[in-house]
Amino acid sequence: MKKLFYKSNHYKKSRFIKYVNEFSRKLRASRKCKRQALDIIHHIRKHSVNFSGRNPKIIAAAILYISSCKCNKGFTQSSICDIAMIRAETLRLRQKEIQKIL
């Protein structure tokens, strides 16, 4: 009988990409902003940061908010929270965690 192995962190990080793509499409974000968000995800993977127990939807929203600030696109926290259906306090908390890594 074969055993199934998978890395839970890899699974969650691929979900980050899925949610970043979904949220950037709904916000009509530029390609530059989306590319910046994907670069942040790559940076997180490179440093093997563990976000186990965290909702990937919230992490993706925080990454997209950080990238929009860097690209001077300036999406508001409330617009990202409305699309991701999360609270602004949670977004700010995850944003601070990610910015410590960067």
Protein Blocks (a to p, Z undefined) as FASTA:
>chain_A
ZZddddfklmmmmmmmmmmmmmmmmnopafklmmmmmmmmmmmmmnopafehiafklmmm
mmmmmmmmmnonopafklmmmmnopafklmmmmmmmmmmmZZ
